[in-house]
């Protein structure tokens, strides 16, 4: 049985969505989300009986932006706080997509260069 997209997500599910996985042992880094929760007041999970955290889509989108700014853009925590507080920063998806597209172009360009070198080598052998 699958959850609807509007359903609250557990901290483990959010860690999977954000791809916060420990590369050494494959476990989820839920402590990262709890750390960000303490530093960014914009993240407000629902805490029900049993002290389990549940995140709505708004909180998950904020977490995605925080991860992008910290990990991909190399910003500091204070820098991310300032960016999130600006009204213009709410449209970070465009800058994230541009950054991803630039990376894809670089990877593709490198692959084309390698293929070109191989073709030249093959032609040189004939």
MOPELIN-V601128 format. One line per field, one symbol per residue. phi: phi as a letter, one per 20 degrees, with the letter a starting at -180 (. if undefined). burial: 1 if it has 16 or more other ideal C-beta (glycine too) atoms within 10 Angstrom, else 0. A space follows every 50 residues. Layout:
BEGIN
phi: ???
burial: ???
END
This chain:
BEGIN
phi: .efffeffdfffffffgeledfffdmfeefffffffgfedffecfedegn leecdefffffffffffgffeeemfeffffgfffffffffdfgfffffff ffffffffffffffffffffffffff
burial: 00000001101011100101000000010001100110010110100000 00111000110111111111000010000110110000000100010000 00000000000000000000000000
END
